[in-house]
Amino acid sequence: MYFGNYGLYFLISIPALLLGLYAQMRVQSAFRKYSQVRTNNGMTGSEVARRVLDMNDLQNVKIEQVRGTLSDHYDPRSKTLRLSQSVYGVPSLAAAGVAAHEAGHAIQHKKNYGPLSLRSLMVPTVQLGSWLGPIVFMAGLFLAMDNLAIIGLILFAGTAVFSLITIPVELDASKRAKHALSVAGITYGNETAAVDKVLDAAALTYVAGAVQALSTLLYYGMLFMGGRRRR
């Protein structure tokens, strides 16, 4: 049955969109809930990150505070761990989990974790392909230039591959975070379960991102094949 381009797009994209919305709601709910629960030892996010980093001989990694909500990230180029305002100076279980997770990326960097290295190499290509790919593809489709459309598909496909590689990178960082928090005695008992909920909810957002990228790539591929059949 032919649904038309718009119908096809919604048919493919709505499940991915709903998953993305659910993932965002879940991570925001978990973070908000456990931001209200203090760590028993009173350690703030920055203190947790420093402890985890020092345990892994990463005294050279700096910790800075940045603006934004859940804008936390590790910059491998400057070896800087940047924590948001709701994490950096806050002694909550949510802050502890997020800080330890970002420290997990620094540990990955030190150990030359393969998927992280590959993802870092892909960043320039993905930044270009994520916006240029759809433009090139649509131009090729409109002009009936198959080679140009294929180039656009390949450019955008890099975004999908990047999102797939991100999943094991983030899951591994969370695994390292949970282990470090336990070994260091920063969290225990019910605290550990709470941190797990925050990190597991965050992991779902990366899965949702991959599903959205793949569904868009599938839509472009079906448009391309449909255009060729109609000639």
QUIBELKA-V899669 format. One record per backbone hydrogen bond with DSSP energy under -1.0 kcal/mol. CO is the residue of the C=O (numbers start at 1). NH is the residue of the N-H. If there is no record, write none. Layout:
[[CO & NH] [CO & NH]]
//
This chain:
[[4 & 8] [5 & 9] [6 & 10] [7 & 11] [8 & 12] [9 & 13] [10 & 14] [13 & 17] [14 & 18] [15 & 19] [16 & 20] [17 & 21] [18 & 22] [19 & 23] [20 & 24] [21 & 25] [22 & 26] [23 & 27] [24 & 28] [25 & 29] [26 & 30] [27 & 31] [28 & 32] [29 & 33] [30 & 34] [33 & 36] [34 & 94] [37 & 93] [39 & 42] [44 & 48] [45 & 49] [46 & 50] [47 & 51] [48 & 52] [49 & 53] [50 & 54] [51 & 55] [53 & 58] [54 & 57] [58 & 61] [62 & 81] [64 & 83] [73 & 82] [75 & 80] [79 & 62] [80 & 75] [81 & 64] [82 & 73] [83 & 66] [84 & 87] [84 & 88] [87 & 45] [88 & 46] [90 & 45] [90 & 92] [91 & 39] [92 & 96] [93 & 97] [94 & 98] [95 & 99] [96 & 100] [97 & 101] [98 & 102] [99 & 103] [100 & 104] [101 & 105] [102 & 106] [103 & 107] [104 & 108] [105 & 109] [106 & 110] [107 & 111] [108 & 113] [109 & 112] [113 & 117] [114 & 118] [115 & 119] [116 & 120] [117 & 121] [118 & 122] [122 & 126] [123 & 127] [124 & 128] [125 & 129] [126 & 130] [128 & 132] [129 & 133] [132 & 136] [133 & 137] [134 & 138] [135 & 139] [136 & 140] [137 & 141] [138 & 142] [139 & 143] [140 & 145] [145 & 149] [146 & 150] [147 & 151] [148 & 152] [149 & 153] [150 & 154] [151 & 155] [152 & 156] [153 & 157] [154 & 158] [156 & 159] [156 & 160] [157 & 161] [158 & 162] [159 & 163] [160 & 164] [161 & 165] [162 & 166] [165 & 169] [166 & 170] [167 & 171] [168 & 172] [169 & 173] [170 & 174] [171 & 175] [172 & 176] [173 & 177] [174 & 178] [175 & 179] [176 & 180] [177 & 181] [178 & 182] [179 & 183] [180 & 184] [181 & 186] [181 & 187] [188 & 191] [189 & 193] [190 & 194] [191 & 195] [192 & 196] [193 & 197] [194 & 198] [195 & 199] [196 & 200] [197 & 201] [198 & 202] [199 & 203] [200 & 204] [203 & 207] [204 & 208] [205 & 209] [206 & 210] [207 & 211] [208 & 212] [209 & 213] [210 & 214] [211 & 215] [212 & 216] [213 & 217] [214 & 218] [215 & 219] [216 & 220] [217 & 221] [218 & 222] [219 & 223] [220 & 224] [221 & 225] [222 & 226] [223 & 227] [224 & 228] [225 & 229] [226 & 230]]
//
